[in-house]
Amino acid sequence: MAPKRKPYSQLRKSAKNYRDNDSARRHKNASQRARNKLSINKKSRAEHNRARRNAGIYGKGGPDMSRTKSGGFVKEDPSKNRARNRSRK
């Protein structure tokens, strides 16, 4: 089930834009669907899911499985893992 929608006052700038502009949201979702279908992304998701299953944390929330420079996987806090490749504020 999808999470409950936040009230408009709690949304950030881009979320407000997508809620207000239906055509922009449809365009973003179409672009995201195309990106998710790329074979390189599918392979990466499959590898990360396999690592989570082997670690016994698949489907339970908790830490992410992060790639190391040597190619292995380690458990890592999701906020640190996902902050690494996003734009800085």
C-alpha positions in Angstrom: 0.0 0.0 0.0 1.2 3.5 -0.8 2.2 5.8 2.0 -0.3 8.4 3.2 -0.1 11.7 1.3 1.5 14.6 3.2 -0.4 17.8 3.6 0.6 20.5 1.0 2.3 22.7 3.6 4.8 19.9 4.4 5.9 19.4 0.8 9.2 20.7 -0.7 9.4 22.8 -3.8 9.5 20.1 -6.4 6.8 18.0 -4.7 4.5 21.0 -4.7 5.2 21.6 -8.4 4.4 18.0 -9.3 1.2 18.1 -7.3 0.1 21.3 -8.9 1.1 20.5 -12.5 -0.4 17.2 -13.7 1.4 17.3 -17.1 4.8 17.8 -15.4 4.1 14.8 -13.1 3.1 12.6 -16.1 6.3 13.6 -17.9 8.5 12.8 -14.9 6.8 9.5 -14.4 7.2 8.6 -18.1 10.9 9.5 -17.9 11.4 7.5 -14.7 9.6 4.4 -16.2 12.0 4.5 -19.2 15.0 4.8 -16.9 13.9 1.9 -14.8 13.7 -0.4 -17.9 17.4 0.0 -18.8 19.1 -3.4 -18.5 22.1 -1.9 -16.5 19.6 -0.7 -13.9 17.8 -4.0 -13.7 21.1 -5.8 -13.2 22.1 -3.5 -10.4 18.8 -3.8 -8.6 18.9 -7.6 -8.9 22.4 -7.7 -7.4 21.4 -5.4 -4.5 18.3 -7.4 -3.8 20.3 -10.6 -3.8 22.8 -9.1 -1.3 19.9 -8.0 0.9 18.3 -11.4 0.8 21.7 -13.0 1.7 22.1 -10.6 4.6 18.6 -11.4 5.9 17.2 -7.9 5.7 15.2 -8.0 2.4 11.8 -6.5 2.8 12.3 -5.4 6.4 13.4 -1.8 6.0 16.7 -1.2 7.8 20.1 -0.5 6.2 21.0 -0.4 2.5 23.5 -2.6 0.9 26.2 -0.3 -0.4 28.9 -1.2 -2.9 32.5 -1.0 -1.8 35.4 0.1 -4.0 36.5 -3.6 -4.2 33.1 -4.6 -5.5 31.6 -6.2 -2.3 28.6 -5.2 -0.3 28.4 -3.7 3.2 25.4 -2.6 5.3 25.1 1.2 5.4 22.7 3.7 6.8 20.3 4.7 4.0 20.6 8.4 4.5 24.4 8.3 4.2 24.3 5.9 1.2 21.7 8.0 -0.7 23.2 11.3 0.2 26.5 10.4 -1.5 25.3 10.9 -5.1 22.8 13.7 -4.7 23.3 17.4 -5.2 24.6 19.3 -2.2 22.4 21.9 -0.5 
